[in-house]
C-alpha cells in the first residue's frame, strides 16, 4: 500500500460556448479583425477545482478568476487520494 498523496487545489478558468462546450478558438483582439467563423461565440467562463469541491460559472472572466484564486488560497483541508 502506498502513502496517500494530498491533492493540490487548482481551479483553471475555461471559456464556454452557449451550449456548455469549452471554447478554444482564438478571439479577435482588434475591432477590424474578423471573428472566427467556426466559433459560435463565448458566453461565459467556468472554473472547477481539481479536488472537486468548487465549481463556479459566470459571464465575467475576472470574477471567475478572482473566486478560483481565493478558493485555492483559503482551502486548508488537504484532500487525500487513495
C-alpha positions in Angstrom: 0.0 0.0 0.0 1.3 3.4 -0.9 1.2 6.6 1.2 -1.8 8.8 0.3 -0.8 12.0 -1.6 -2.5 15.3 -0.9 -4.4 16.9 -3.8 -3.4 20.5 -4.8 -6.4 22.8 -5.1 -6.3 24.3 -8.6 -9.2 25.7 -10.5 -8.2 26.6 -14.1 -10.6 29.0 -15.9 -12.1 27.8 -19.1 -14.1 29.8 -21.7 -17.5 28.4 -22.7 -19.8 28.4 -25.7 -23.5 28.8 -25.3 -24.0 25.0 -25.3 -21.6 24.5 -22.5 -18.6 23.2 -24.5 -15.1 24.6 -24.0 -14.1 27.4 -26.4 -10.5 27.0 -27.6 -10.9 29.3 -30.6 -8.7 32.4 -31.0 -10.7 35.5 -30.4 -10.2 38.8 -32.4 -8.1 41.3 -30.4 -9.0 44.4 -32.5 -12.3 45.6 -33.9 -11.1 45.4 -37.5 -10.3 41.7 -37.2 -12.9 39.2 -38.5 -14.3 36.8 -35.9 -13.6 33.1 -36.3 -16.4 31.6 -38.4 -16.2 28.2 -36.6 -16.8 29.8 -33.2 -20.4 30.5 -32.1 -19.1 32.9 -29.5 -18.2 32.9 -25.9 -21.0 33.2 -23.4 -19.2 32.7 -20.1 -16.4 31.2 -18.1 -16.1 28.4 -15.6 -13.7 27.1 -13.0 -13.7 23.7 -11.4 -11.3 22.7 -8.6 -9.1 19.7 -9.1 -10.3 18.4 -5.7 -13.9 18.6 -6.9 -15.2 20.8 -4.1 -15.6 24.1 -6.0 -17.3 25.0 -9.3 -18.3 28.4 -10.5 -19.7 29.6 -13.8 -20.3 33.3 -14.6 -20.2 35.6 -17.6 -17.4 37.8 -16.2 -13.9 36.3 -16.5 -12.3 38.5 -13.9 -14.9 37.4 -11.3 -14.4 33.7 -12.0 -10.6 34.1 -11.8 -10.8 36.0 -8.5 -13.1 33.5 -6.9 -11.0 30.5 -8.1 -7.8 32.1 -6.8 -9.5 32.8 -3.5 -10.6 29.2 -3.2 -7.1 27.9 -3.9 -5.6 30.2 -1.3 -8.1 29.7 1.5 -8.6 25.9 1.3 -6.7 24.5 4.2 -8.2 21.0 4.3 -5.8 18.6 2.5 -7.8 16.2 0.4 -6.2 12.8 0.2 -6.4 10.3 -2.7 -6.2 6.5 -2.1 
